[in-house]
Amino acid sequence: MIDHFGINCSDLTASKAFYDTVLATLGYSRQVEFGVFVGYGADGKPDFWIGSFPEQGPNREVHVAFTAPDADAVRAFHAAATGLGAEELHPPKLWPEYHEAYFGAFVRDPDGNNVEAVFHGGE
């Protein structure tokens, strides 16, 4: 059900040092890093992400990505969410910066959290 999730950190440098150390004890490591995002996991798949958005203040949004069975389900998720009035963050599309077959859509839930549906098999 959960593909990956992310948290926002007030001090990305301190958080990277913390998670580099503590996740290593569980067999996980930094898998990818770009901009203000760092993904941790194993075998090339980041499941846990940290990032820094100072403009958000003390209450930081949570990011949760739900696994979709196919690209049509990602589109249906997006249509259902926006049909309920959810703010669209990103429409369904390929995200090659994550990997070549990453197809996802992002919306805000009623509490402002970043919720995503993702399919790892392309469009």
SULJOFEN-V962911 format. One record per residue. N is the residue number from 1. RES is the residue in three letters. SS is DSSP state (hx for helix, st for strand, lp for the rest). Layout:
N | RES | SS
N | RES | SS
This chain:
1 | MET | lp
2 | ILE | st
3 | ASP | st
4 | HIS | st
5 | PHE | st
6 | GLY | st
7 | ILE | st
8 | ASN | st
9 | CYS | lp
10 | SER | lp
11 | ASP | lp
12 | LEU | hx
13 | THR | hx
14 | ALA | hx
15 | SER | hx
16 | LYS | hx
17 | ALA | hx
18 | PHE | hx
19 | TYR | hx
20 | ASP | hx
21 | THR | hx
22 | VAL | hx
23 | LEU | hx
24 | ALA | hx
25 | THR | lp
26 | LEU | lp
27 | GLY | lp
28 | TYR | lp
29 | SER | st
30 | ARG | st
31 | GLN | st
32 | VAL | st
33 | GLU | st
34 | PHE | st
35 | GLY | lp
36 | VAL | lp
37 | PHE | st
38 | VAL | st
39 | GLY | st
40 | TYR | st
41 | GLY | st
42 | ALA | st
43 | ASP | lp
44 | GLY | lp
45 | LYS | st
46 | PRO | st
47 | ASP | st
48 | PHE | st
49 | TRP | st
50 | ILE | st
51 | GLY | st
52 | SER | lp
53 | PHE | lp
54 | PRO | hx
55 | GLU | hx
56 | GLN | hx
57 | GLY | lp
58 | PRO | lp
59 | ASN | lp
60 | ARG | lp
61 | GLU | lp
62 | VAL | lp
63 | HIS | st
64 | VAL | st
65 | ALA | st
66 | PHE | st
67 | THR | st
68 | ALA | lp
69 | PRO | lp
70 | ASP | lp
71 | ALA | hx
72 | ASP | hx
73 | ALA | hx
74 | VAL | hx
75 | ARG | hx
76 | ALA | hx
77 | PHE | hx
78 | HIS | hx
79 | ALA | hx
80 | ALA | hx
81 | ALA | hx
82 | THR | hx
83 | GLY | hx
84 | LEU | lp
85 | GLY | lp
86 | ALA | lp
87 | GLU | lp
88 | GLU | st
89 | LEU | st
90 | HIS | st
91 | PRO | st
92 | PRO | st
93 | LYS | st
94 | LEU | st
95 | TRP | lp
96 | PRO | lp
97 | GLU | lp
98 | TYR | lp
99 | HIS | lp
100 | GLU | lp
101 | ALA | lp
102 | TYR | lp
103 | PHE | st
104 | GLY | st
105 | ALA | st
106 | PHE | st
107 | VAL | st
108 | ARG | st
109 | ASP | lp
110 | PRO | lp
111 | ASP | lp
112 | GLY | lp
113 | ASN | lp
114 | ASN | st
115 | VAL | st
116 | GLU | st
117 | ALA | st
118 | VAL | st
119 | PHE | st
120 | HIS | lp
121 | GLY | lp
122 | GLY | lp
123 | GLU | lp
